[in-house]
C-alpha cells in the first residue's frame, strides 16, 4: 500500500513558490499500479491538513485509518505543521502505537542523488533524455486537445494537436522535440512537438506557451480528445525565422528528423 497526498503540500502552504509537478494525480496512480502496488490511499491536503500537528497526522491516518504496522519513508521525509515531523519523531511515535519505521536514503548515480528536484531541473533545461534516464521513462504531459492559433494546417501545412496542460505541470524548455502522442484509445503516433511561444508570429512576451504535436502519418480530428505527449529527444531551440517559408522548410526537417530518430511503436 502507498499513501500519497492529492496535491503537493507546497501548493497549499506556499503556492507562490510551489515546484512544478512531474505527474498529475491520475498519472501518479497509473505509475504506482504499473509497479505492482495493490492499493494507493490518496489523502486530501488542504489548509486544515497543513495546520495539523505531526502527532495528530500519525494518529488519524497511520494508526486509526490504516492500522499501519510498517511505514517506509524517505530519510529526509518531513510532515505535520511546520514540517516538525521527521523519521526520528515517527519512529518514536511508532514505538508507542505499534508500528515500525524504515527511513530509506536517496539512490544516486555517478553525479548526485536522484530526486524530483534534479529531474525538474533537467526538464526545465530541455534535457529530456537526462530526465528520462532518471525517471525510467520519457517525461510526459497530458491534457485535452484544444484549438490553438489556427495556422498549423491552413498556413503551414502541418496541422497540430494543441494540448491544454495544467498550469502546475513541468514543461520542457521552449524548443522542438521528437516524441510520441498517445490517443485516448491507446494508439501511439510519432510526433514532432513544439513547446514555446511562436516567435516568428509574436513579439517577445506577448504569447503564452503552447504544447503542439504534429502526428506523423495521421489524418483526423482530435479536438476534445484527451492526449498524452512524451518527450524523447530535443531537436533544436525555438527561434524566430525571417519568413514563413523558412519556418516551413525547417518544420519539414524537424519531421524528417523525428521519423529518423523514433521507431513507429515505442513499445
Secondary structure, DSSP 8 states (H G I E B T S, - for coil): -EEEESS-THHHH-GGG---BSS-HHHHHHHHHHTT-S-EEEE---HHHHTS-HHHHIIIIIIIIT--SEEEEETT--BSGGG-B-HHHHHHHHHHHT-EEEEE---B-SSSB--HHHHHHHHHTT-HHHHHHHHTS-EEEEEEEE---S-TTTTTS---EEE---TTB----SEEEEEEEE-TTS-EEEEEEEEE--TTTS-TTSS--EEEEEETT--S--TT-EEEEEEEEEEEE----SSHHHHHHHHHHHHHHHHHHS-S---
